[in-house]
Amino acid sequence: MADSDDSSLQRRSFLAIAGGTSAAALAGCTDLFDDDEEPEGWETWDHPDNVQKAQDAWETIEQNTGPTEEEQDARAEAHVEIEEARRDDMIILPFYHGLEERFILPEVDIEPFGSLGEHRQRFDEVEIEDSDRTDSDTLELINSGMSTLDPIESTDTASGIVINQVYENLTQYENGEIEGLQGQLAEDWDISDDGETYTFHLKEDVEFHNGEELTADDFVYSFRRLAESDNSQRASFMLNSENLAIEYDEDEDGGVVPDSIGVEAEDDHTLVVELREATPAALDILAYDAFAAIPEGYVGDIEGYDGEMDQEDFSTEEMIGTGPFEFVEWTSGEDVEVERFDDYYEGAASIETVHWEIVESDSTVNTRIEEGNVDVFTIPIPFYEPDKVEVDDTDDLGRELGTYDHDNLGEIDYVSVGTLSTYYIGFNARHVPLPVREAVAHVTDHESFIEDIFKGRGVPAFSFTPPSMWEEEFGDVTSYDDFAENFPYSKNDNDRDAAEEVLEEAGYTDDDPFEVTMTTYDDEAFQEFGRSVRDRLEGIGVDMDLRETEFNILIGDGEDGDLEIFTLGWIWSWNDPIYGHFGFEPENTDTSLIPTEADGYYLDWQKAAEGVVEDENE
């Protein structure tokens, strides 16, 4: 998933690595800088050695995609080098890893979701007791604004929550647990020795909600839509080398030649997928919503199909999947509803209906909760009282289970889940020099900010990669704890003296401060966070203005290269560090190329190291 709810990323053309087995060595890496000439102004703005280190590390990852121990070791070391380069240039300051809390009426029996988040949770096994405030047939929930019902067009969590109830994939993370990757519509599969060919054997007697039987041709069509349709927002997940890297032919404009992707129906229940190179996370990627099956030819937005309906109607008025619930109605900005599909191949759901009211305002959400109109919910931060939580147990997946003493509802059930997400302070290096970035890091006391402002809903982040993923993927190179212990910017401290020292060495003082703008979410907690950072830097060489804006405007400004300091988040869609570190490839952070030719974070990292800077303070 892109920066939280990114809705603009289209496609990025990646050079495919052709032929042979990759060698676990650094070969053919791009030299970003002339060995004999340092970019003008680099001492103040950036360190080319760290930028080159990050570029070399990313290319090492790209050149070592196979399953051998040698290649795995090369990838692991390169991931750590990317984290070191990011930290040493302080191009992004990770702030906290997400901790999602859910509150559940005691009449509701629902399993907690896993670290991939609530949008992976299914509701077909939920059971509800009748009471004055609950209906055994209907699960009442709250959702935020949705963008679409079409799996290939969805980029936001709100849409994904609903899509997950109706559509299904070859594979799935059961209940969002990274430990639970398994077949969904695939009964089993075979993988070739070189890791480039996957043969999926589909479950039989699976029906779509319109009564048609699922076949491999439905997946061929659905995958083609993902790769070829102008409506696809996730083509990069299928095509790019850091994602699935499926085989395809490219036309003269850089697009996909129709019906050229490496997917074939061998028979009604056998699907063959051909990749350009071994992709270690292929089964994980295929569990993402955009790879869901819809009936062949249902939408006429790719060559060879007229369609039963146009895509605009399909994205707002219709859903035809194989999941345990079928679509009823979506009224944009108001509500959405699905109902039990009685012919579901794994048995009918235990509840009749799932209904979401769409509410954006914290105060309105809290009112709905206090009135007892919601069965499972998150209490907005302004209304949350952490001291009312009593944790009774921690399960095998590290989820805390207990109760919450609610003023209106009495004792209700409580669960907290650490998610694969990172919220951060980003810096566009063309606008913000290294000493200012370091100063921000010195005054950012992770622990106190999380406790005082975000009321404990997070875990301090000293790497971009979440700790559980770090230990699993490259803990043998260096442990997460050791990496965090070496954080060089006054760990968990508001160190104004250290911040003032680096600023003064760069020529920024109280009398002649560096002027900069921090842009935050239009969210009270993030606004308070911004005010606190501003106040801590006041009087020591930084004059910071604050700007709050809606999420979509923030994203647009980032793509235009207009953000200076900003807050954003990254949520992993599957359990793979590549889907996170690709955004640090310096060449991929060029905002003049985003979103059409690049899809990195809004950093302009390489540009700044080349001396292409815009110092508004000059």
C-alpha positions in Angstrom: 0.0 0.0 0.0 1.4 3.4 -0.9 1.8 6.2 1.6 -1.2 5.3 3.7 -4.0 6.1 1.2 -2.1 7.0 -2.0 -4.5 7.1 -4.9 -2.4 8.5 -7.7 0.4 6.0 -8.3 0.0 4.4 -11.8 2.8 2.5 -13.3 6.6 2.6 -13.3 8.7 0.9 -15.9 11.5 -1.1 -14.4 14.4 -2.6 -16.4 13.9 -6.4 -16.2 16.8 -8.4 -15.2 17.3 -10.8 -18.1 18.5 -14.4 -18.1 20.6 -16.6 -15.9 20.9 -17.0 -12.2 21.6 -13.8 -10.2 25.0 -13.6 -8.5 25.2 -12.5 -4.9 27.7 -9.8 -5.6 27.6 -6.1 -6.4 27.7 -5.8 -10.1 26.9 -3.1 -12.6 25.7 -0.6 -10.0 25.0 2.9 -11.1 27.6 5.5 -10.3 25.6 8.6 -9.4 28.6 10.9 -8.9 32.0 11.5 -10.6 34.8 10.1 -8.4 36.9 13.3 -9.0 34.3 15.9 -8.4 32.0 16.4 -5.4 28.7 18.1 -6.1 28.6 21.7 -5.3 27.2 22.4 -1.8 27.2 18.8 -0.7 28.8 19.5 2.7 25.7 21.4 3.8 23.0 19.6 2.0 23.8 15.9 1.7 26.5 13.2 1.7 26.9 11.7 -1.7 28.5 8.6 -0.1 25.2 7.7 1.7 23.2 8.4 -1.5 25.5 6.1 -3.5 25.4 3.5 -0.7 21.6 3.4 -0.9 21.6 3.2 -4.7 24.2 0.4 -4.7 22.3 -1.5 -2.0 19.0 -1.3 -4.0 20.6 -2.6 -7.1 22.2 -5.4 -5.2 18.6 -6.4 -4.1 17.4 -6.3 -7.7 20.3 -8.5 -8.8 19.8 -11.1 -6.2 16.2 -12.2 -6.3 16.6 -15.9 -6.1 16.1 -18.4 -3.3 19.8 -19.5 -2.7 21.4 -18.8 0.6 24.0 -16.6 -1.1 21.3 -14.4 -2.7 19.3 -14.2 0.6 22.4 -13.1 2.4 23.2 -10.4 -0.2 19.6 -9.1 0.0 19.7 -9.0 3.8 23.0 -7.1 3.9 21.7 -4.6 1.3 18.5 -4.0 3.3 20.6 -3.1 6.4 22.7 -0.8 4.2 19.6 1.1 3.0 18.6 1.6 6.6 22.1 2.8 7.5 22.1 5.3 4.6 18.6 6.5 5.5 19.6 7.0 9.1 23.0 8.6 8.5 21.5 11.2 6.0 18.4 11.4 8.2 16.3 11.6 5.0 13.3 10.1 6.8 12.9 10.0 10.6 10.8 6.9 11.5 8.6 8.0 14.4 6.4 5.0 15.4 5.2 1.7 14.2 1.4 1.4 14.3 -0.5 -0.2 17.2 -4.1 -0.6 16.4 -6.6 -0.9 19.2 -10.1 -2.3 18.8 -13.0 -2.2 21.3 -15.7 -4.8 21.0 -19.2 -5.1 22.6 -19.2 -8.2 24.8 -22.2 -9.6 22.8 -19.9 -9.9 19.8 -17.6 -12.9 19.3 -14.9 -11.9 16.7 -11.3 -13.0 16.3 -8.7 -10.2 16.5 -6.9 -9.4 13.2 -3.2 -9.8 12.6 -0.3 -7.5 11.9 -1.3 -6.8 8.3 -4.3 -4.8 9.6 -8.1 -4.7 9.7 -8.6 -4.7 5.9 -7.5 -8.3 5.8 -10.1 -9.4 8.4 -13.2 -11.5 7.3 -16.5 -11.4 9.1 -18.1 -14.7 8.0 -17.4 -16.4 11.4 -18.5 -13.5 13.6 -21.3 -14.4 16.1 -23.5 -11.9 17.8 -25.9 -12.4 20.7 -29.2 -10.5 20.6 -29.5 -7.7 23.1 -30.9 -4.2 23.5 -28.0 -2.8 21.6 -27.0 -5.6 19.2 -28.8 -7.6 16.4 -27.6 -11.2 15.9 -28.1 -10.9 12.2 -26.2 -7.7 11.6 -22.6 -6.5 12.3 -22.6 -2.7 12.7 -19.3 -1.0 11.9 -17.9 2.4 11.0 -15.8 3.0 8.0 -14.1 6.1 6.5 -14.7 7.4 3.0 -14.3 4.8 0.2 -13.0 5.5 -3.3 -14.1 2.4 -5.3 -15.6 -1.1 -5.3 -13.2 -2.3 -8.1 -10.3 -4.3 -6.8 -7.8 -3.0 -9.4 -8.7 0.6 -8.7 -8.7 0.4 -4.9 -5.7 2.0 -3.0 -7.3 2.9 0.3 -7.9 0.9 3.4 -11.6 1.8 3.6 -12.3 0.3 0.2 -10.1 -2.7 0.9 -12.1 -3.6 4.1 -15.3 -4.1 1.9 -13.6 -5.6 -1.1 -12.1 -8.3 1.2 -15.6 -9.5 2.2 -16.7 -10.0 -1.4 -13.7 -10.9 -3.6 -11.1 -13.6 -3.2 -7.5 -14.3 -4.5 -5.3 -17.3 -5.2 -3.7 -16.9 -1.8 -4.6 -15.1 1.5 -3.3 -14.1 4.8 -5.9 -15.6 7.0 -7.3 -12.8 9.2 -4.4 -10.6 8.3 -1.9 -12.8 10.2 1.6 -12.9 8.5 2.0 -16.4 9.8 -1.2 -17.5 8.1 -0.3 -17.3 4.4 -2.3 -20.0 2.6 -4.3 -20.9 -0.4 -7.7 -19.2 -0.9 -9.0 -20.0 -4.3 -5.9 -22.1 -5.0 -6.1 -25.6 -3.5 -2.3 -26.0 -3.9 0.5 -25.0 -6.3 3.9 -26.1 -7.8 6.9 -23.9 -8.2 9.6 -24.5 -10.8 13.2 -25.0 -9.7 14.3 -21.6 -10.9 11.4 -19.9 -9.1 10.0 -18.3 -12.2 7.0 -20.5 -13.0 4.0 -21.1 -10.6 1.3 -23.6 -11.4 -1.9 -23.1 -9.4 -4.5 -25.8 -9.0 -7.8 -24.1 -8.3 -10.6 -25.3 -6.0 -13.5 -26.8 -7.8 -17.2 -26.0 -7.5 -16.6 -22.4 -6.6 -19.4 -20.1 -7.7 -19.4 -16.3 -8.3 -22.3 -14.4 -6.9 -24.0 -14.4 -10.3 -24.0 -18.2 -10.4 -21.1 -18.7 -12.8 -18.5 -21.2 -11.9 -14.9 -20.0 -11.3 -12.3 -21.1 -13.9 -8.7 -20.3 -14.6 -9.9 -18.1 -17.5 -11.4 -15.7 -14.9 -8.0 -15.2 -13.4 -6.4 -14.7 -16.8 -8.9 -11.9 -17.5 -8.6 -10.4 -14.0 -4.8 -10.3 -14.2 -5.0 -8.7 -17.6 -7.3 -6.0 -16.3 -4.8 -5.3 -13.5 -1.9 -5.0 -16.0 -3.7 -3.4 -19.0 -6.7 -1.4 -17.9 -6.5 2.4 -17.8 -8.5 2.1 -14.5 -5.8 0.0 -12.8 -4.0 1.8 -9.9 -1.9 -1.2 -9.0 -0.4 -2.3 -12.4 3.0 -1.7 -10.8 2.3 -4.5 -8.3 2.2 -7.0 -11.1 4.8 -5.6 -13.5 7.6 -4.1 -11.5 10.8 -5.9 -10.6 10.4 -5.1 -6.9 6.9 -6.6 -7.0 5.6 -9.7 -8.9 7.7 -9.1 -12.0 5.4 -11.0 -14.3 6.4 -11.7 -17.9 5.0 -9.2 -20.4 5.7 -7.5 -23.8 6.1 -3.8 -23.8 4.8 -1.5 -26.6 6.6 1.4 -28.1 5.0 3.8 -25.5 6.2 1.7 -22.6 2.8 0.1 -21.9 1.7 -3.5 -21.8 1.0 -5.2 -25.2 -2.6 -6.6 -24.8 -2.8 -10.3 -23.8 1.0 -10.6 -23.4 1.4 -11.1 -19.7 2.7 -14.4 -18.5 -0.6 -16.0 -17.3 -2.3 -18.9 -19.0 -5.2 -21.2 -18.3 -3.9 -24.7 -18.9 -7.4 -26.1 -18.2 -10.4 -25.0 -16.3 -8.7 -25.4 -12.9 -5.0 -25.0 -13.7 -3.4 -21.6 -13.9 0.2 -21.0 -14.9 2.0 -17.8 -14.0 5.4 -16.9 -15.6 7.7 -14.4 -14.0 10.7 -12.6 -15.5 12.8 -13.5 -12.5 12.4 -15.3 -9.2 10.3 -13.3 -6.8 10.6 -14.5 -3.2 7.4 -12.8 -2.1 5.3 -13.9 -5.1 2.7 -15.8 -3.0 2.5 -12.9 -0.6 1.9 -10.4 -3.4 -0.8 -12.5 -4.9 -2.8 -12.2 -1.7 -3.2 -8.5 -2.3 -6.8 -7.3 -3.2 -5.9 -6.1 -6.7 -5.2 -9.8 -7.7 -8.8 -10.9 -7.0 -10.9 -12.8 -9.5 -13.9 -11.4 -11.2 -16.0 -13.2 -14.0 -14.3 -13.2 -17.4 -15.4 -10.3 -19.6 -17.6 -8.7 -17.0 -16.1 -5.2 -17.5 -15.1 -4.0 -21.0 -12.0 -2.0 -20.2 -9.4 -4.2 -21.9 -8.9 -5.2 -25.5 -11.0 -8.2 -26.6 -14.0 -7.6 -24.2 -17.1 -5.5 -24.7 -18.2 -6.1 -21.1 -21.6 -6.5 -19.4 -21.2 -3.1 -17.8 -18.8 -0.1 -18.0 -16.1 0.3 -15.4 -17.6 3.5 -13.9 -20.8 1.5 -12.9 -18.7 -1.5 -11.9 -16.7 0.7 -9.5 -19.7 2.2 -7.8 -22.8 0.0 -8.2 -21.7 -3.7 -8.6 -19.4 -6.3 -7.0 -19.3 -9.9 -8.4 -16.9 -12.1 -6.4 -16.7 -15.5 -4.8 -16.5 -14.4 -1.2 -18.8 -15.2 1.8 -20.7 -11.9 1.3 -22.3 -10.4 -1.7 -22.8 -6.7 -2.4 -26.1 -4.9 -1.6 -25.5 -1.1 -1.8 -23.0 1.7 -1.4 -24.1 5.3 -0.9 -21.0 7.4 -1.1 -20.4 9.4 2.1 -23.2 7.6 3.9 -23.0 3.8 4.2 -22.2 0.4 2.5 -23.8 -3.0 3.1 -23.1 -6.6 2.1 -25.2 -9.7 2.8 -24.5 -13.4 3.3 -23.9 -15.4 0.1 -25.8 -18.6 0.9 -24.0 -20.7 -1.8 -20.5 -19.9 -0.5 -18.3 -22.9 -1.1 -17.0 -23.1 2.5 -20.4 -22.7 4.0 -22.7 -19.8 4.6 -21.6 -17.0 7.0 -22.9 -17.0 10.6 -24.4 -13.5 10.3 -26.8 -12.2 7.7 -25.5 -8.7 7.0 -22.4 -6.4 7.5 -23.3 -2.7 7.5 -20.8 0.2 7.7 -21.8 3.7 8.4 -19.3 6.1 6.7 -18.2 8.7 9.2 -15.1 11.0 9.1 -15.4 13.2 12.1 -13.9 12.1 15.4 -16.7 13.6 17.4 -19.4 12.0 15.3 -17.7 8.6 15.5 -17.6 9.0 19.3 -21.3 9.9 19.4 -22.2 6.8 17.5 -20.1 4.7 19.9 -21.6 6.2 23.0 -25.1 5.6 21.6 -24.3 1.9 21.3 -24.7 1.9 17.5 -21.4 0.2 16.7 -20.4 -3.3 17.5 -16.6 -3.1 16.9 -14.7 0.2 16.8 -11.7 2.4 17.5 -12.2 5.1 20.1 -10.8 8.4 18.6 -7.7 9.7 20.3 -9.3 12.8 21.8 -11.9 10.6 23.6 -9.6 7.7 24.6 -8.5 7.2 28.2 -5.6 4.7 28.2 -5.8 4.2 32.0 -9.2 2.5 31.6 -7.5 -0.5 29.7 -6.9 -3.6 31.7 -4.8 -6.2 29.8 -5.5 -9.8 30.9 -3.4 -11.7 28.5 -1.0 -11.6 25.5 -1.5 -14.3 22.9 1.1 -16.2 20.8 1.1 -13.4 18.2 1.8 -10.7 20.7 -1.7 -9.2 20.7 -2.9 -7.8 24.0 -6.3 -8.9 25.1 -8.4 -7.4 27.9 -11.2 -5.0 28.8 -11.9 -1.3 28.7 -14.2 0.5 31.2 -16.3 2.7 29.0 -18.3 5.5 30.6 -21.5 4.8 28.6 -21.1 1.2 27.6 -19.6 -0.3 30.7 -17.0 -3.0 30.5 -16.2 -3.9 26.9 -13.6 -6.1 25.2 -10.2 -4.7 24.2 -7.5 -5.9 21.8 -4.3 -4.2 20.6 -2.4 -5.3 17.6 1.1 -4.2 16.4 0.8 -3.7 12.7 3.3 -3.7 9.8 3.3 0.1 9.4 5.7 3.0 10.0 4.7 6.6 10.5 7.5 9.1 9.9 8.8 12.6 9.4 9.9 13.0 5.8 12.3 15.7 4.4 12.6 16.8 0.8 16.3 17.2 0.7 16.1 19.9 -2.0 14.5 22.1 0.5 15.9 21.0 3.9 19.7 20.6 4.5 21.2 17.8 6.6 21.9 19.9 9.8 18.2 20.9 10.0 17.1 17.3 9.5 19.5 16.2 12.2 18.3 18.9 14.6 14.7 17.6 14.1 15.9 14.1 15.0 17.7 15.4 18.1 14.5 17.0 19.6 12.1 14.1 18.7 11.6 12.2 21.9 9.9 9.1 20.5 8.6 7.7 23.8 7.2 10.9 25.2 5.5 12.0 22.0 3.8 8.6 21.6 2.6 8.5 25.2 1.6 12.1 25.6 0.2 13.0 22.1 -0.8 9.6 20.6 -1.9 8.1 23.9 0.3 5.0 23.5 -1.0 4.0 20.1 2.4 3.2 18.7 5.8 1.6 19.2 8.9 3.8 19.0 10.5 3.4 15.5 14.2 3.6 15.0 14.2 1.9 11.7 11.8 2.1 8.8 11.4 -1.6 8.8 9.1 -2.9 11.6 11.0 -4.9 14.2 9.3 -8.3 13.5 10.1 -8.0 9.8 13.6 -6.9 10.5 14.4 -9.9 12.7 12.8 -12.3 10.2 14.5 -11.0 7.1 17.9 -9.6 8.2 18.3 -10.2 11.9 21.3 -12.4 11.2 23.1 -9.4 9.8 22.5 -7.2 12.8 19.6 -7.4 15.3 17.0 -4.7 15.4 17.9 -3.9 19.1 21.5 -3.4 18.1 20.6 -1.1 15.2 18.2 0.9 17.4 20.8 1.2 20.2 23.1 2.9 17.7 20.6 5.6 16.9 22.9 8.7 16.8 20.4 11.4 17.5 19.8 11.6 21.2 17.5 8.6 21.5 14.3 9.2 23.4 15.4 12.7 24.4 14.6 16.3 23.7 18.2 17.3 23.2 18.1 21.0 22.3 21.8 21.4 23.0 22.8 18.8 20.4 20.3 20.3 17.9 21.7 23.8 18.5 25.2 22.6 18.0 24.6 21.1 14.5 22.6 24.1 13.5 25.2 26.6 14.7 28.0 24.6 12.8 25.9 25.1 9.6 25.5 28.8 10.3 21.8 28.7 11.5 21.3 30.6 14.7 18.5 32.4 16.6 19.5 35.6 14.9 19.7 34.0 11.5 17.4 30.9 11.5 16.6 28.5 8.8 13.0 29.0 7.7 11.0 25.9 6.9 7.4 24.6 6.7 6.2 21.4 8.2 3.0 19.9 6.7 0.9 17.5 8.7 -2.3 15.6 8.3 -5.5 17.4 9.0 -5.6 15.5 12.3 -5.5 17.0 15.8 -2.9 14.5 17.1 -0.5 15.2 14.2 -1.1 18.9 14.5 -0.1 18.8 18.2 2.9 16.8 17.3 3.9 19.5 14.7 3.5 22.2 17.3 5.7 20.4 19.8 8.5 19.9 17.2 8.3 23.6 16.3 8.4 24.7 19.9 11.4 22.6 20.6 13.4 24.1 17.7 12.4 27.7 18.5 15.3 29.9 19.5 18.1 27.6 18.4 18.3 28.2 14.6 15.1 27.0 13.0 12.0 29.1 12.4 9.2 26.6 11.5 5.8 27.3 10.1 3.1 24.7 10.4 0.6 23.8 7.8 -2.3 21.4 8.1 -4.0 19.9 5.0 -6.2 17.1 3.8 -4.4 13.9 2.9 -5.0 14.1 -0.9 -3.6 17.6 -1.0 -0.5 16.5 1.0 0.1 13.7 -1.5 -0.3 16.0 -4.5 2.2 18.5 -3.0 4.6 15.7 -2.4 4.4 14.6 -6.0 5.0 18.2 -7.1 8.1 18.4 -4.9 6.6 21.2 -2.9 6.7 19.6 0.6 9.6 20.6 2.9 9.1 18.7 6.1 6.0 16.5 6.3 4.3 13.6 8.1 3.2 10.5 6.3 2.9 6.7 6.9 3.7 3.5 5.1 1.5 0.4 5.5 2.9 -2.9 4.3 0.5 -4.8 2.0 2.5 -8.0 2.3 5.3 -9.2 4.5 8.4 -8.2 2.5 11.0 -5.4 3.2 11.4 -4.8 -0.5 7.8 -3.4 -0.4 9.0 -0.4 1.6 12.7 0.0 0.8 12.0 0.5 -3.0 11.0 4.0 -2.0 14.5 4.9 -0.8 16.3 4.1 -4.1 17.7 7.6 -4.7 16.9 7.6 -8.4 13.3 6.7 -7.5 12.8 9.7 -5.2 12.9 12.3 -8.0 9.6 14.2 -7.6 9.9 15.5 -11.1 9.3 11.9 -12.3 6.6 11.0 -9.7 4.0 9.5 -10.1 4.3 8.4 -13.8 8.0 7.4 -14.1 8.9 7.0 -10.4 7.1 5.9 -7.2 9.5 6.5 -4.4 9.1 8.7 -1.3 9.0 12.5 -1.8 12.6 13.1 -0.9 14.6 14.3 -4.0 17.5 12.6 -2.3 19.7 12.2 -5.3 18.9 15.7 -6.6 20.0 17.3 -3.4 23.2 15.3 -3.3 23.9 16.5 -6.8 23.6 20.1 -5.6 20.2 20.7 -7.1 18.8 22.5 -4.1 16.3 25.3 -3.4 17.5 27.2 -0.4 14.7 29.7 0.3 16.9 31.1 3.0 19.6 32.4 0.6 
